Amino acid sequence: MKYFGGIEGGATHSRLVICDEKGECCATTTGLGTNHWHIGMTECARRIADMVERAKTEAGIPQETRLTSLGLSLSGCEHETNNRELEQELRAQFPNLSDNYTVTSDTVGSIFTASPNGGMVVISGTGSNALLRNPDGTSYNCGGWGHFMGDEGSAWYISHRAVKMIFDDMDNFEKSPYPIDHIWKLVKEHFKVESRHEILTHCYAKFDKPFYASLCKKLSHAAEQGDELAKFVFHEAGCHLARSIQAVLPHVHEDLVESGDLNIVCVGSVWLSWTLLKDGFVETLKKKNIPFGLKLIRITKSMAYGACYLGVDGIGYPLPRNYSDNFEVMYCYKNLYTNGAMNGNNGTNGCSLKV
């Protein structure tokens, strides 16, 4: 019996899946973060090996049985030189772990959980990034540069934008289009401060990006309850996410849109506020002609499956898989007009389900 593994690795936690020759899941487990930039190559390799060993025990697979392939879709693995270094570290320190390795970034794993041919992923979590992967292996991105150089449409950007609008309004530098009182109260509660000067500590000396970004959840609740300023910053975020998609659309290979639609995997907690993003998102897409549909999809299984698929594809093994089980359609957009109305719909109406 052959066994195939896949790991979805983030900065704070990781997930592993092991499948058998039929594509059935034998075991899953979780582990600590596996971003080598944060913990070093040696510790990254150790954490990977630890997850594989624990999963083997759970599945009743003898420890001496090596995986046929191990796909690693990890945060921080964007450069081939570093990816080869990680593979070499694993082979040197854990020679009986796996026969073959495929190492890619976490964004690529997201795409291949939903489709064998590639597609697009748009991450909107603490930070933001849009990545297109074509069937020929070429890739193009917009964003992913961190909060100093971008992160538009992310939780951090939404949070910072709300705070900045409050500061500007109070300074009479640029008046907010909507009342700031309620959001200013939320900001003070979140940072446990009473003045703008106290917030500066959280912007500089004790800056904690995930904590700053977590204000976004409170802003989403305020928007859902009707606060106009909160609704405004989410509308703006929807515009930014649409623009990041538009930026890479000229590079889409025709094979990706044979069905008439481009798969866009939506990853990150900000997408949970889709109803708040939608109007700005659609309004921005309307400004440019798009000759194919856009199918926004949400992954329903661990992206470790995508990593596993990448691993088996790397050795040419025909592992059975059913991609339609791995995602659900969130929204479909078509730049077509029927009876005077745009054909853009929630759910599956208006686009093909073929992947």
C-alpha positions as CSV (number, residue, x, y, z in Angstrom):
1,M,0.0,0.0,0.0
2,K,1.2,3.4,-0.9
3,Y,0.6,6.5,1.2
4,F,0.6,10.1,0.2
5,G,0.9,13.1,2.5
6,G,0.1,16.8,2.3
7,I,0.8,19.6,4.8
8,E,-0.9,23.1,4.8
9,G,1.5,25.2,6.9
10,G,1.0,28.6,8.3
11,A,2.9,30.9,10.6
12,T,0.9,29.8,13.7
13,H,-0.4,26.3,13.0
14,S,-0.3,23.6,10.4
15,R,-2.5,20.7,9.2
16,L,-1.5,17.3,7.7
17,V,-3.5,14.7,5.8
18,I,-2.4,11.2,4.7
19,C,-4.3,9.5,1.8
20,D,-4.1,5.9,0.6
21,E,-4.0,4.7,-3.1
22,K,-7.7,5.2,-3.4
23,G,-7.5,8.8,-2.4
24,E,-9.2,8.1,0.9
25,C,-8.1,10.0,4.0
26,C,-6.3,7.7,6.4
27,A,-5.3,10.2,9.0
28,T,-5.2,13.9,9.8
29,T,-3.4,15.9,12.5
30,T,-2.4,19.4,13.4
31,G,0.9,20.9,14.5
32,L,2.7,24.1,15.2
33,G,3.6,26.8,12.6
34,T,6.0,25.8,9.8
35,N,7.1,29.1,8.3
36,H,10.9,28.6,8.1
37,W,11.5,32.4,8.2
38,H,10.1,32.4,11.7
39,I,11.6,29.2,13.1
40,G,14.5,28.2,10.9
41,M,14.9,25.3,8.5
42,T,15.9,22.8,11.1
43,E,12.9,23.4,13.4
44,C,10.6,23.5,10.4
45,A,11.8,20.1,9.2
46,R,11.4,18.7,12.7
47,R,7.8,19.9,13.0
48,I,7.0,18.4,9.6
49,A,8.4,15.1,10.7
50,D,6.6,15.2,14.0
51,M,3.2,15.6,12.3
52,V,3.9,12.7,9.8
53,E,5.0,10.4,12.6
54,R,1.9,11.2,14.8
55,A,-0.4,10.7,11.8
56,K,1.2,7.4,11.0
57,T,0.6,6.2,14.5
58,E,-3.0,7.3,14.4
59,A,-3.6,5.5,11.0
60,G,-1.8,2.3,12.2
61,I,0.9,2.8,9.5
62,P,4.3,1.4,10.6
63,Q,6.8,4.1,11.3
64,E,9.3,2.5,9.0
65,T,6.9,2.8,6.1
66,R,7.9,5.9,4.1
67,L,5.4,8.1,2.4
68,T,5.5,7.8,-1.4
69,S,5.2,11.6,-1.7
70,L,4.8,14.5,0.7
71,G,3.4,17.8,-0.6
72,L,4.3,20.8,1.4
73,S,2.3,24.0,0.9
74,L,3.9,26.3,3.5
75,S,3.8,29.9,4.4
76,G,7.2,31.4,3.5
77,C,8.0,28.9,0.7
78,E,7.8,31.4,-2.2
79,H,11.4,30.9,-3.5
80,E,12.7,27.8,-5.2
81,T,16.1,28.1,-3.5
82,N,14.6,28.0,0.0
83,N,12.3,25.2,-1.1
84,R,15.2,23.0,-2.2
85,E,17.0,23.8,1.0
86,L,14.0,22.6,3.1
87,E,13.8,19.4,1.0
88,Q,17.5,18.8,1.6
89,E,17.1,19.3,5.3
90,L,14.2,16.8,5.4
91,R,16.2,14.2,3.5
92,A,19.3,14.7,5.6
93,Q,17.6,14.7,9.0
94,F,14.7,12.3,8.3
95,P,15.8,10.0,5.5
96,N,12.9,7.6,6.0
97,L,10.1,10.2,6.0
98,S,9.1,10.3,2.3
99,D,10.5,9.1,-1.1
100,N,9.5,12.3,-2.8
101,Y,8.8,16.0,-1.9
102,T,7.1,18.9,-3.6
103,V,7.5,22.2,-1.8
104,T,5.4,25.3,-2.7
105,S,3.8,28.3,-1.0
106,D,0.6,28.1,0.9
107,T,-1.2,30.1,-1.8
108,V,-0.5,27.5,-4.4
109,G,-1.9,24.7,-2.2
110,S,-5.2,26.7,-1.9
111,I,-5.6,26.8,-5.7
112,F,-4.9,23.1,-6.2
113,T,-7.4,22.0,-3.5
114,A,-10.1,23.2,-5.9
115,S,-8.7,22.5,-9.3
116,P,-6.0,20.4,-11.0
117,N,-5.2,23.0,-13.6
118,G,-4.5,26.1,-11.5
119,G,-6.6,29.2,-11.0
120,M,-6.5,32.2,-8.7
121,V,-6.4,32.7,-5.0
122,V,-7.2,35.9,-3.2
123,I,-6.2,36.0,0.4
124,S,-7.9,38.5,2.7
125,G,-7.0,37.7,6.3
126,T,-4.6,39.7,8.5
127,G,-2.9,40.7,5.2
128,S,-3.9,40.3,1.6
129,N,-2.5,38.9,-1.6
130,A,-3.8,37.8,-5.1
131,L,-2.0,35.0,-7.0
132,L,-2.8,33.6,-10.4
133,R,-1.3,30.2,-11.3
134,N,-1.7,29.1,-15.0
135,P,-1.6,25.4,-16.2
136,D,1.9,25.9,-17.7
137,G,3.2,26.8,-14.2
138,T,3.5,30.6,-14.8
139,S,2.3,32.7,-11.9
140,Y,1.5,36.4,-11.4
141,N,0.6,38.2,-8.2
142,C,-0.8,41.5,-7.0
143,G,0.0,42.3,-3.4
144,G,1.5,40.2,-0.7
145,W,4.0,42.9,0.2
146,G,2.9,43.4,3.8
147,H,1.3,46.4,5.6
148,F,4.1,48.9,4.7
149,M,3.6,48.4,1.0
150,G,0.1,47.2,0.6
151,D,-2.4,44.7,2.3
152,E,-5.3,46.6,0.8
153,G,-8.6,44.8,1.5
154,S,-7.2,43.0,4.5
155,A,-8.3,43.0,8.1
156,W,-5.3,45.1,9.0
157,Y,-6.0,47.6,6.3
158,I,-9.7,47.9,7.2
159,S,-8.8,48.4,10.8
160,H,-6.1,51.0,10.1
161,R,-8.4,52.8,7.6
162,A,-11.1,53.2,10.2
163,V,-8.6,54.5,12.8
164,K,-7.0,56.8,10.3
165,M,-10.3,58.3,9.3
166,I,-11.1,59.0,12.9
167,F,-7.7,60.8,13.4
168,D,-8.1,62.8,10.2
169,D,-11.6,63.9,11.2
170,M,-10.5,64.9,14.7
171,D,-7.6,66.9,13.2
172,N,-10.0,68.5,10.7
173,F,-7.6,67.3,8.0
174,E,-10.2,65.4,6.2
175,K,-13.7,65.1,7.5
176,S,-15.3,61.7,7.6
177,P,-18.3,61.2,5.3
178,Y,-20.1,59.6,8.2
179,P,-20.3,60.1,12.0
180,I,-17.2,58.7,13.9
181,D,-18.6,58.5,17.4
182,H,-19.6,54.8,17.5
183,I,-16.4,53.6,15.8
184,W,-14.2,55.8,18.0
185,K,-15.8,54.1,21.0
186,L,-15.1,50.7,19.5
187,V,-11.5,51.6,18.8
188,K,-10.9,52.8,22.4
189,E,-12.5,49.6,23.8
190,H,-10.3,47.5,21.5
191,F,-7.0,49.1,22.4
192,K,-8.1,49.9,26.0
193,V,-7.2,53.5,25.7
194,E,-8.9,56.8,26.2
195,S,-7.0,59.1,23.9
196,R,-5.4,59.1,20.4
197,H,-2.0,59.6,22.0
198,E,-2.3,56.3,23.8
199,I,-3.1,54.5,20.5
200,L,0.4,55.5,19.2
201,T,1.9,52.8,21.4
202,H,0.0,50.2,19.4
203,C,1.2,51.8,16.1
204,Y,4.9,51.9,16.9
205,A,6.6,50.7,20.1
206,K,4.2,47.8,20.7
207,F,2.8,47.2,17.2
208,D,1.2,43.8,16.9
209,K,-0.3,43.3,13.5
210,P,-2.7,40.4,14.3
211,F,-4.0,42.3,17.3
212,Y,-4.4,45.5,15.3
213,A,-6.2,43.6,12.6
214,S,-8.5,41.9,15.0
215,L,-10.3,45.2,15.3
216,C,-11.8,44.3,11.9
217,K,-14.2,41.7,13.5
218,K,-15.7,44.4,15.7
219,L,-16.0,46.7,12.7
220,S,-17.9,44.0,10.8
221,H,-20.4,43.7,13.7
222,A,-20.9,47.4,13.7
223,A,-21.4,47.4,9.9
224,E,-24.0,44.6,10.2
225,Q,-25.8,46.7,12.8
226,G,-25.9,49.6,10.4
227,D,-23.0,51.9,11.3
228,E,-22.4,53.9,8.1
229,L,-18.6,54.5,8.7
230,A,-18.0,50.7,9.2
231,K,-20.1,49.9,6.1
232,F,-18.0,52.5,4.2
233,V,-14.6,50.9,5.0
234,F,-15.9,47.4,4.1
235,H,-17.3,48.8,0.8
236,E,-13.9,50.2,0.1
237,A,-12.2,46.9,1.0
238,G,-14.5,45.2,-1.6
239,C,-13.2,47.7,-4.2
240,H,-9.6,46.9,-3.3
241,L,-10.1,43.1,-3.6
242,A,-11.8,43.5,-7.0
243,R,-8.9,45.7,-8.2
244,S,-6.3,43.0,-7.1
245,I,-8.2,40.5,-9.2
246,Q,-8.4,42.9,-12.2
247,A,-4.6,43.4,-12.0
248,V,-3.8,39.8,-12.9
249,L,-6.7,39.0,-15.2
250,P,-4.7,40.0,-18.4
251,H,-2.3,37.0,-17.6
252,V,-5.1,34.4,-17.4
253,H,-4.3,31.5,-19.8
254,E,-7.2,30.5,-22.0
255,D,-7.1,26.9,-20.7
256,L,-8.2,28.2,-17.3
257,V,-11.5,29.5,-18.6
258,E,-12.5,26.7,-21.0
259,S,-15.7,26.3,-18.9
260,G,-16.4,30.0,-19.2
261,D,-15.5,30.8,-15.7
262,L,-12.3,31.5,-13.7
263,N,-12.1,29.8,-10.3
264,I,-11.1,32.3,-7.6
265,V,-10.4,30.7,-4.2
266,C,-11.3,33.1,-1.4
267,V,-9.2,32.6,1.7
268,G,-9.2,34.5,4.9
269,S,-11.6,35.7,7.6
270,V,-12.5,39.0,5.8
271,W,-14.4,37.0,3.2
272,L,-16.8,35.9,5.9
273,S,-18.1,39.5,5.6
274,W,-18.9,39.0,1.9
275,T,-22.3,40.8,2.2
276,L,-20.4,43.9,3.4
277,L,-17.8,43.6,0.6
278,K,-20.1,42.7,-2.3
279,D,-21.4,46.1,-3.5
280,G,-17.9,47.7,-3.7
281,F,-16.5,44.5,-5.2
282,V,-19.2,44.3,-8.0
283,E,-19.1,48.0,-8.7
284,T,-15.4,47.9,-9.3
285,L,-15.6,44.8,-11.6
286,K,-18.2,46.6,-13.7
287,K,-15.8,49.3,-14.6
288,K,-13.8,46.9,-16.9
289,N,-14.9,44.4,-19.5
290,I,-14.1,40.8,-18.4
291,P,-14.6,38.3,-21.2
292,F,-15.3,35.3,-18.9
293,G,-17.1,34.7,-15.7
294,L,-15.6,34.8,-12.2
295,K,-16.5,32.1,-9.8
296,L,-15.7,32.9,-6.2
297,I,-15.3,29.7,-4.2
298,R,-14.7,28.9,-0.6
299,I,-12.6,25.8,0.4
300,T,-14.5,23.4,2.6
301,K,-11.7,20.9,3.3
302,S,-8.2,21.5,4.6
303,M,-5.8,22.9,2.0
304,A,-3.6,20.0,3.0
305,Y,-5.5,18.1,0.4
306,G,-4.2,20.5,-2.3
307,A,-0.7,20.0,-1.0
308,C,-1.2,16.2,-1.2
309,Y,-2.4,16.5,-4.8
310,L,0.6,18.6,-5.7
311,G,2.9,15.9,-4.2
312,V,1.3,13.0,-6.2
313,D,1.2,15.1,-9.4
314,G,4.9,15.7,-8.9
315,I,5.6,12.0,-9.3
316,G,2.8,11.4,-11.9
317,Y,0.7,9.1,-9.7
318,P,-3.0,9.0,-10.7
319,L,-4.5,9.5,-7.3
320,P,-8.3,9.5,-7.4
321,R,-9.9,12.8,-6.3
322,N,-13.2,14.6,-6.5
323,Y,-12.5,18.4,-6.5
324,S,-16.2,19.3,-6.2
325,D,-16.2,17.9,-2.7
326,N,-13.5,20.3,-1.6
327,F,-15.3,23.7,-2.1
328,E,-18.6,25.5,-2.3
329,V,-19.5,28.4,-4.6
330,M,-19.8,31.7,-2.9
331,Y,-20.7,34.0,-5.8
332,C,-20.6,34.1,-9.5
333,Y,-20.0,37.2,-11.6
334,K,-20.5,37.5,-15.4
335,N,-19.9,40.7,-17.3
336,L,-22.9,39.9,-19.5
337,Y,-26.2,41.7,-19.7
338,T,-29.5,39.8,-20.0
339,N,-32.7,41.8,-20.1
340,G,-30.9,44.8,-18.8
341,A,-29.6,43.2,-15.7
342,M,-26.1,41.9,-14.8
343,N,-25.9,38.2,-14.4
344,G,-24.1,38.0,-11.1
345,N,-25.5,35.7,-8.5
346,N,-24.9,34.2,-5.1
347,G,-24.7,30.4,-5.2
348,T,-24.3,28.5,-8.4
349,N,-26.7,30.5,-10.6
350,G,-25.1,32.2,-13.5
351,C,-21.9,30.1,-13.8
352,S,-20.8,26.6,-14.7
353,L,-19.8,24.2,-12.0
354,K,-17.2,22.5,-14.2
355,V,-13.7,22.7,-12.9
